[in-house]
Amino acid sequence: MRTSQMLIPTLRDDPGEAETVSHRLMLRAGMIRKVAAGVYTYLPLGLRVLRKVEAIVREEMNRAGAQELLMPIASPAELWRETGRWDFYGKELFRFKDRHERDFCLGPTHEEVITDLIRREVRSYRQLPLNCYQIQTKFRDEIRPRFGLMRGREFIMKDAYSFDKDEEGAKLSYQKMYDAYQRIFTRCGLTFRAVEADTGLIGGDVSHEFMVLAETGEATVVYTDQGTYAANLERAEVPPPTESDPAPLQPIKAVSTPNKRTVEEVTSFLNISPRQLVKTLLYKTGQEILIVLIRGDHEVNEVKLARLLGVNEVTLASSLDVQATTNAPVGFVGPVDLKTKVRILADHAIKAARNMVVGANQPDAHLVNANLDRDFKVDQFADLRNAQAGDPSPRGDGKLTLAKGIEVGQVFLLGTKYSKKMNAMILDAQGQERLAVMGCYGIGVSRTAAAAIEQNHDAKGIIWPVPIAPFHVHLLPLSQSAAVQEQARALYDQLGQAGIEVLWDDRDERAGVKFNDADLIGAPFHLVIGEKGLAQGQVELKTRRTGAVTKLPPAEVPLKVKALLGDEQPAAGA
């Protein structure tokens, strides 16, 4: 393809709206353009990348035995009401009414639609296992769309759904998808980890996220370098302490802490470590207000808390609720001599602590040397905190390490959550009706493209992995002379005949402009043709990732590029 024939509106300067590397570079490289908040047009270069990701996804899904179909974007509310998600999904669900005032939504996911299809069309265990997938545009009305393709209101996703006759079969289907995802992201040229994950709005009991490791990632990955354990921060387990503080119990006493509310303020004022302070936090579930005790150097994991309580979400109580429950302002609340009977939960670390500092339930005062059982009681201990670097692995295989990551895919073992609510039954070998056992599996196609940039870039622009690069070679003739143009045309034809995708910059522009655009767009290889080099019978082949330059005769270019592409590209069966 010639540059003069493609819409590639590159930008010299960083757009002010762009917050992440991928957002900035996709705008600058002319790959996307914003239509509205969280809604983008994919321009030709960007679409080429998406299509390559899609092709890899499609090949591996087919290889794993899944069948492609295409479900509607719009789905009727009655299906979502069957599962209870019409209300549960909240404001992120794009809702609308047709001309008959019937409720519909734009699909953020398709569990309801696929389950309805299967309950109508599949009746016997002989028709199972069955796995159906689609690649389609999805919609979620994000509160704050940002980061370009990372968090949009409209995005391209592959979603798949498996149906099995029993739990054993469902686990096999889940493993097939897990393995397929490993191959997909390897073939995309990404460095990633599969981590245990919370099931969130989708539901089910078992889930793994596939996280592309990148410093700009929003998510936190918790793992052991030497072991096998890996989880996202929401899911990462923290085992209870194996040892308790041996210090003898000291008498409890009140101390004045005027206007000292935060952990930093209190610990600095009292000259103590944050681990000696206990934060007393009040949470609301919709049904009750309860207290959570957490060490001052730890943070509450609200996903773990909600899971323990069996609710969809928890929120911090308002200052008015705190005052009404404890008779104390925020920052001075503690578990000792509470005004109101309220359930108290505590992280495991509290059980091992001695002589703690807690709020005194009155303004400008704290208690020092507060101790469990003697001074206050706890109704339930649990793992309620975020894991930290250096914590012991819950598998006993070393210490935990934290890294930033970008979620590009997730797999769920759903069980019968949807089939039960929607009465998706099959007849077993004995002719008895039983619920189909389900799994679901998502890949963010557009997010994968953005994540690849977050992981593969430098100060000059994008460095695409070979398998998903919009073009393999960027052909850069440095003059409009007849000799240079003739050689460029010959190499363009030869590389194309060899199955190598070439972007030929045929513009009458300065060499510096061409080099800058080539670095920005990020094709794996740049082929530079200049008059001086031709006079010596050579052209220059530059590897974008390393900057290494090879001078070689034009006749050797196709074979050399083929060899380099082979070295860079993971095998389809890897």
N, C-alpha and C positions, 0 to 999 in steps of 0.2 A: 504494500500500500504506500502511495506517495503522500507526504505531508500536505502537499497542496490540494489533495483531494479529500482530506479528512478534517473534521471539525475538532481541532485541538487548541482551544483558546487558553494558552498558558499565561500565567501571571508572574510578573517579576517580584512583586511584594507579597508578604503574608497578609491574607485577609484578616481584618480585625475581629471578625466573628469566630474564627477558628481557635479552639482551645487545646486541641491535641495534635500530635504530629500527623496522624493519618488524615484528619480533617483538613489541616493546612495544606498538606502535599497533594491530596486529591483535588482540592480546589485549584491550587497553583498549576498542577499538571493537566488541567482541563479534563478531568475524569468525571466530575459531578458538578451540578449547579443547584443551588437552593431554590425551591419553589415556594415553600412555606416552612415554618418551624418544624423540623423533623421530617420534612418531605423533600426528596431530591430527584432530579432528572439524572439518569446515567448517560453520559455522553459516550461516543464510540469507544474511546480507550478504556473507560471504566467498564463498559458493557463487555468488552472482550475479556477482561479479567473475570468478571462474574460468570461468563459462559464457560470459562476454563474450570473454575471451581465447581460449577454445576456438572460439567462433564465427568470430573473425577468422582464426585458424589454419586452420580447416576451409575457409573461403571461399577463402583464398589457395592452399591445397594443391590444392583442386579446380580452381581456375583454372589451376594449373601442370600439370594433367593427372594428378595422383595419384588413386588410388582408395582409398577408406576400407574397411577391414576390421577385424576384432577377433580377436586371437589370445589364447590362454589365458594366464592368469597363471602357472599351474604348468606346467613343462615337464620331460620326463624327462631324467635324467642322461646317457643314452646319446648324445643330441644334443650335449650340451656336451663329452662325452668325444671325440666325433669331431673337434672343433676344438681340443681340448686345454685349453679354458677351465674345465673342471670343477675342475681343480687350480690352474690359473694365476690364476683370479679371487680365490682366497684366502678369507679369513674374511668378506668383505663379501657373499658369496653366501649367501642364506637357503636352507638345505638341509633336507629332511625325507624321511621314508620313508613309503610307503603301507602298508596292512595286509598286503601281500605282501612287505614289506621291500625294495621297489624304490626307488631313489634318485630324488628330484625336487628342483627348486628353484623358488623364486618369482622370476619374471623381473625382473632389473635392466635388461635390454635383450633384443631378440628376433632377433638375427642368425641364430642357429641354427634357430629355429622357422620363420622366413620362408624361409630357404634350403632347408630340408627341404620346405616346401610347394611352392616353385617347381621343385625338381628332380623332384617327383612329377607336377606339373601342366603344366609348360611344356617343350616339346621342340623347338620350331622357332624360328628367328630371326624368322619372320613374326609371332610372338606378342610380340616385343619392339620397342621399349622398354616396360618395365613398371615402374610405381612404385606401391607399396602403403603406406598409412599407417594408424596407429591412434592414438587418444587413450585412454590407459589408466593405471591405477595401477601403479607400479613399486616395487621393493623392493631396498634395499641396506642391509646391516647395518653402518652406519657405526660406527667405533670410538668416536667422540665426536659423537653427533648434537647439533647446536647451531644457534643463530640462527633458531629457528622453522622456517619453510618453506624456508630457504636450504640447510640440510643435514639433511634428515630421513631416516628409515629407510623411510618410505613417502611417495611423492610422485606427482603427476600429470604425465605426460609425453606429448608427441606424438613418436612415432618412425616414420620412413619409410625404405623400402628400395627402391633402384632396381636394375634388371637390364637390361643392354644386351648386344648381340652382340659389341661390340668397345670398345677404349679410347676411340676418337673419340666414339662414342655415349655412353659413360659420362661423359665430360667435359661433353657437352651437358646430360645429366641433372643433373650436379652444378651447372652454371651456372644451370639453371632453379630449383633449390632455393635456391641462393645469392640469386638475385633475389627469390624468393618470401619468403625470410627478411627481406630488406631491406624489403619491403612490409609484412610482418607487424608488425615492431617499430616501423616508422613509424606504422602505423595504431593501434598500441597507445599512441601518444603518448610514446614513449621517446626519449631521446638516447642513441645507441649507436655503437659502432664494430665493424666486422668486421675481425678480426685473424688473421694466420697463427698456427696452433696446432700443438702436438704431438698425435699421434694416440693416445697413451696405451694403455689397455686394449683399445680398440676396434680399433686397428690401421689399416693403410693408409699411403699415402705423402703424401697431401695433405689438409689440414684447415684450416678456419677456425672461430673462435669468434666469437659475437656477444655483445659486452660492453656492458652498460648502465653508463655512467659514473656513479660515485657514490663519495663519499669514504669510505663505510663498506664498500666492496667488499673482498673477501679477495684478489682477483687483482690483478696489476699489468699495465697495458696500456702498451706501448711504441710510440710513433708519432712521425712528423714532422708538425709543424703545416702546413708549406708543401708537403710532398711527399705521396706516396701510400703510403709504407711504414707498416704497422701489424702488430704481433704481440703475443702474450702474452709474459710474462717468460721462460717456459720455452723458447719458440721463438726469441725475438729474437736476431738475429745481431749479432755484434760483429766488424767487420773487423780484420785485423791492423794494428798500428801502421805508419805510413808512414815514420817516422823513428826512428832509434836514439839513445840517450843518447850524446853525443859525448865524455863525460868520459874521460880516460885511465885505464887499468886501474891500480889500486892494489894493493899487496901484501896478501894475505890474512892475517888474524891473528885469534886467539881473544881474546874478552873475557869477563869474568865478569859474569853477569846473575843474581844470586842471587834465586831464587823469582820471576823475571820470565818468565811463560809466555805471556800473551795479547799480542795485537798492541798494545793500549793500554799495557800494562805495559812491554813491551820498547822501544817507540818513545819513550815518555816518559823511560825510564831512559837511553837512548842519545841522546836529543834529536835524533831523526830523524823524517822523514815516513813514514807508513804505506806509501807507494808505494815506499820503499827497502827494505822488509822483504819477504821471500818466505816465505809459509806453505807448509810441507811436510805434506801431509795424506795419510794412508793410507786406502785404500778396499778393501773386499772385494766381490767379484762373485759369490761362490759357487764360483768356479774358481781364483781367484788373489787375492793381495794386491798392490796396486800403489800407486805414489806419484803424487800430483798436486801440481804446483807452481803457486801462484797468488799474485799480488801482494797485499800486506797490505791495500790499500784495495779489493780486489775480493772477490767471493764466488763459490764454485764453483757452477755450474749442474749439478746432479746428473742432470737429464733429458738434457742435452747429453752428459754423460759416459757415461751408460748407452747412449745412442744410438750414440755413437762405438764403444763396446766391443761392441755387439750383444747386450746383455743386458737383461732386464726391469727390473732395478733395481740400484743400488749402495748400500752402507751404509758409514758410517765404521767403521774398524777399532776394536776395543776397545783399552783401555789395555794389556792383556796382550799382544795381538797386536802393538801398536806396540813394546813393550819387547822382545819376542822377535825382531822383524824388524830393529830399529835399534840395540838395546842402549841406548836412551835413553828417558826418560819423555816423555809428551805435553807439548808446549810447547818441547822442546829438540831436536826432530828436524830434520835437514837433509839435502840431497842429496850432501854431500861425504864421501868415505871411508865409505860405508855398509858395515855389517857383513855384510849379506846381499845377494846379487844380486837386484834387484827392478826391474821395469819402471817407468820414470819418464815420465810425461806432463806436459806443461806448457802453460799458456795462452800464446797468442801474445805477450802483453805481456812475458813473461819474456825472450823473444828480444831485445827492444829495451833491456833494462835493463843497467846496469853497476854494479859495486861494491855488490852486494846484501848484506843481512844475512840470514843463515840460521842455523838451529839447528846446534850443534856435535856433536850425537849423544852428548852427555854431560850430566849434570845441571848446571844453573846456569851454562850457557855458550852463547854464540853466536859465530859467525864473522862478521867484517865484511870487506867488499871481496871477497866471493865472486863469481866471474864464470863465465859459461857457457863451455863448451869447455875453458878453462884448468883450472878447479877441479872441474867436474862435467859430466856428459853428460846429454842428454835424448833419449829414444828416439822421442818423437813430440810435435809441437806441434799444437794445435788450438784452436778457439774453445770454451773451457770455463767461461766466466764469465757472470754475470748482466750484462745491459746496465745502464748508468747514464745518468742525465740528462746531456746534453752530449756523449755519445759520438757519433761520426759515423754517419750512416745507412748501412746496407749498400748502399743504392741510390744513394748519392751525392747525396741530395736534402736536405741540411741536417743539423741536429743532432737527436738523439733527445730526446723528452719522455716523462716517466713520469706515469701517472695510475692511480687506483684504479678497478676495475670489477667487475661481477658478471656471470658467465657465465650467459646465459639460453638459448643455443642453440649447436649445433655441427654442422657438416657434414663428412663424411668421403668421400674417394674411396678406396674399399677395394681396388679392383682385383679380383684373384682369390683373396684370402686365404681367404675362407670357401667360395667355390664349389669351389676346389681341394681343400680338406680334406674337403668333404662331397660331392664329385663331382657338382656341379650343372652338367650338360652340356646344350648345345643343338646342334642341327644347323644348320650354316651353309648358304649358297646352293649350295654344292658338295656338300652332303650329308655333310660332315665334322663330327665332334663337336668342339666347342670349349667352353671354360669360359665361363660367363656372367661378365660384368664388373659389379661391384657398387658401389653407394654407399649410405651410410646417413646419416640426418639427424634430429637430435633437438632438441626444444624443451621446456624445463621450464615447463609451464603454471603450476603453483603457484609456482615460483620467479620467473616473470615478474611475477606479481601482487605478490610481496614486493619485487622489485627496483623496481617502479614506485613503491612507497612510499618506499624508500630514496632515490629521486631526487626525490620530490614530497611534501614535508612541511614543516611549520614547527613552532614551539613549541606550537601549539594542537592539532595533529593532522595527519591525512592531507589531501592535496590531489590528488584523483584526476584523471588525464587523462580528458577527456570520453568517449573510446571505451570505456573499461573501468570507468567509475564504476558502483557498484551502483545508484545513482539519479542522474538528471540534476539534479533540483531537490529541495531539502529545504524543505518547506512548514512555516512556523513561526507559527501564530496565538499571540498573546501574552496572550490572555484567553479566558475561557469565555463571554463575552457573546454574545447571540444574533446581533448584527450581525457580529462577528468570525467566529463559527463558520459563519454562513451564507455569508459571502464566501469563507472557506477551502474550504467544500464546493463552491462554484461554481467556483473556480479549480482545485481538484483535478480536477473532472470535465472542465473545458475543456482543461487541459493533457494529461490522459489521452487525450481525443479527438484531440488534435493529435499523438499518438505520443510524448509526452514522459513519461519515467518519473519519478514523484513519490513521495517518502516524506513522508507527512503526519504530523507530530508532534501527535497529538490528545490527548496526555496532559494531565491537570490538574496541570501543574508550573509552577514559577517560570520567568520568562523566562531568567534566568541559566543554569538547568539545561539548558533547550532549546538555548540558544546554544552552551554548552560541548559538548554532545553532537553538535550539528551540525558544529561545527568539527572535532571528533574524527573523525567518520564521513567527512567530506570530500567531500560532493557538490559538484560544480562551482559550483552556484548555490543561494543561500538566498533564499527568498521570505518576507518578514516582513510580517505583517498585525497592525496595532495599532489601538486605538480612535482615537487622535489622528490617525493617518494617514487612516483611513477617513473621519473627520469632514471631512477636506480632500479626500476623493475620491482618495486615493493609497495605494499599497502600496510597499514597498521591495524592490528586487531587488539582492542583493549578490553580487559575484563572489568566490568563496572564494580564488582565487589572488592577486588584487590587493587585495582589500578594498574595491574601488570599489563605491559604492552609487548606484543609479539609482531615483529616485522617479517613479512613473508610474501612470496610471489602471488599475484592474484589467482593463478591457477590452483594453488594449494588451499585457498580459503574455504571452499565448501567442505572438504574433508576435515580440515582443522576445526571448523565450527561444529560439525557433526560430532566429532570426538569430544569436544568440550561440553556440548550439550548432554551427551551421554554420561559424562562424568558428573554433571551437576544435577541430573534428573533422577529421583528415586524410581526404581522399577515398579511397574503396575502391580506386581505380586508381592511387593515388599511388605 
